[in-house]
Amino acid sequence: MISILWVDDEIELLKPHIIYLEAKGYKITPVNSGNEALELLDESLFQLVFLDENMPGLSGLETLNLIKKKRPNIPIVMITKNEEESIMEEAIGSKISDYLIKPVNPSQILLSIKKNIETSRLIEEKATRDYQTEFRNITMSLSSNLDKHEWKEIYKKLTYWELELGQAGDRSVEDIISMQKIEANKQFFKFIKNNYKDWINGKDAPLFSHNIVRKKVLPLMQERIPTYLIVIDNLRYDQWKIIEPTIVQDFDLVKDEMYYSILPTATQYSRNSIFAGLLPSEIEKRYPEKWKNDEDEGGKNMFEEDFFIDQLQRLGKGDSKHSYTKITNIDFGRKVVNRIPNMKSNDINVIVYNFVDMLSHARTDMKVIKELADDDAAYRSLTSSWYDHSPLRDIMKQIAKQDANIVITTDHGTINVNKPSKIIGDRKVNSNLRYKQGKNLDFKQSDVYVINRPEDCFLPKQNVSSKYIFAKEDMYFVYQNNYNQFVKMYKNTYQHGGISLEEMLIPVVILKSKRN
C-alpha cells in the first residue's frame, strides 16, 4: 500500500479528501505541523508528502528544506493559497515535485499522486499496450516488399520503441523488440544484397555518403550565414535520439533524417567518401597518392580536408572561406571550444569528432566499451553521459550563440556482434571483423554479401582476383587459428564494416541556432 504524509495546520478541513483517497487504496497519515512531520519521517517510510506552504511555526518552505535534508529523494507536493511568483520559484528551486493552488479538489490530489508515484507503472503499461499493437504492424511490414524509404521508417519505429520500452523498464517486452530487430536485420540484409549494386551505379539510389555535402550542406551555404558540418564518428541513430533532447535546448530542429552509408561501413571508405564527394575507387583514381588501401601503412583518413576543398571547388564553392578541425582527444576538444567564436566569419566549418576515442578514452578496439556497456541500452546511456560531459557539448553551446546552420551526421554506425562466422584467408586480408577484402578467401556463402568484381561497386581492386565480403546481421569473422580464443574475445563487442540497420541507416540532422 502506498503511504502518504499530509502536512497542513488545517488538516481537519481536509477529512473528505483523506476519506476519498483511502477509499482508493492509499494510506494517509495526517499531521498539523512541520515539526510533527519531521518526527514521523524519522520513524516511518512514506512514498509522498503533501505539504501546506502557509503554516504557523515552521513554514512550508522551511519544512520542505528540512525534509529534503532527511529524505532527498522523497517527492513533495506543495499546496498553497499564495500565487506569488517568488514563492513558487523558491519552492521549485527546492526541488518540489508538484505545485497545487488551494482550494484543491480530490481529483487534483489523485492526479498528483499518480503523476508522482505511479508514473513509471502507468507509462510501462501504456507503452506495452501500444507496442503490442505496433508489433503486429511492424511484423506485417517486414513480410512485405519494403522500399528504401520504408526501411528507414521501420528502423525509426524500432528505435522509438526500443527507447520507449527501455524507459518503461519492462525487460520481457524489451526482449521481444530485440527479437523483432533481429528479424528486421535478416530482411534488411536480403534487401541490401538485392539492391546495392544497382543503387551504387545510380539506379534509383538513396542518399549515400558521397552526396551528403552536395545534397545537405551546399543548400545551407547559400544562406550567407556560417554553416557547420559536424561529423561524429560511429554515431548510430539511436545514439542521436538519446542526445537530441539536450542539443535541441539550444537549437531548432529543422530535419531529422537518415541516409545510407556506403559499403564497407568503415571510416576509411565512408568518411573519405563524405569529404571527397566521390566513391572509393573514384577517390583512388583522382588522388592515387592520397588513397590508402587496407594493407597500406599509415592513417587512412589523413587527407579529408584536401578532399573537401577539392569537392567545394567542383561544386562551384572554391572561393568559400572554410575551416577544418579534427578532434581526437579531450584536451584538444577543450581548446576548440575557445576557437568557435572566430569561426563565425567562415562560410563553412567542418568539425570531425572521433566519438569512439572520446567515449572509450583508449584505442583498444572498443574493449573498454565492452566493459562499460554490454548491451545497446547501456551503450546509449554511456553515449548520453559522454555527451553531457564532453567538449562537444560546449562547442555546440558556443555555436548556438551565432546565427548559424548546423548539419550533424556520421560516417557509419556500429552493431553489437554475437555470432562468429569462420573465414580462411592469406596474410594480406584486412583485419576488420565485419568485412574482408582480398584474394583466396574461403567463407560460408550464406553468412555474407559477396562483391566478386569490386569495380562494379566502385571499390578499389588491389589485384586481379580481389573480392569483398560483408558480414550480415550481427555476425563477425573469425579465422580458424585460435578460433575459440577470438570468438570469446570479440563476442558482444561493437563493430562496423558490414550490413545491418545499425551500421547503414545513420542520422543526418539539420539544425538552426535559435538566434537564426
Secondary structure as UniProt FT lines:
FT   STRAND          3..7
FT   TURN            9..10
FT   HELIX           11..14
FT   HELIX           15..23
FT   TURN            24..25
FT   STRAND          27..31
FT   HELIX           34..43
FT   STRAND          48..52
FT   HELIX           60..70
FT   TURN            72..73
FT   STRAND          76..80
FT   HELIX           85..93
FT   TURN            94..95
FT   STRAND          98..101
FT   HELIX           106..116
FT   HELIX           119..142
FT   HELIX           148..168
FT   HELIX           171..200
FT   TURN            201..202
FT   HELIX           209..211
FT   HELIX           213..217
FT   HELIX           218..221
FT   TURN            222..223
FT   STRAND          227..232
FT   TURN            233..234
FT   HELIX           237..247
FT   TURN            248..250
FT   STRAND          251..260
FT   HELIX           267..276
FT   HELIX           280..286
FT   TURN            288..290
FT   TURN            294..295
FT   TURN            302..303
FT   HELIX           304..314
FT   TURN            315..316
FT   TURN            318..319
FT   STRAND          322..327
FT   HELIX           330..343
FT   TURN            344..345
FT   STRAND          348..353
FT   HELIX           355..360
FT   TURN            365..366
FT   HELIX           367..372
FT   HELIX           376..388
FT   HELIX           391..399
FT   TURN            400..401
FT   STRAND          405..409
FT   STRAND          415..417
FT   STRAND          419..424
FT   TURN            427..428
FT   STRAND          435..438
FT   STRAND          442..443
FT   HELIX           445..447
FT   STRAND          448..451
FT   HELIX           454..457
FT   TURN            464..465
FT   STRAND          467..472
FT   TURN            473..474
FT   STRAND          475..479
FT   TURN            481..482
FT   HELIX           483..490
FT   TURN            491..492
FT   STRAND          493..495
FT   HELIX           501..504
FT   STRAND          505..513
FT   TURN            514..515
//
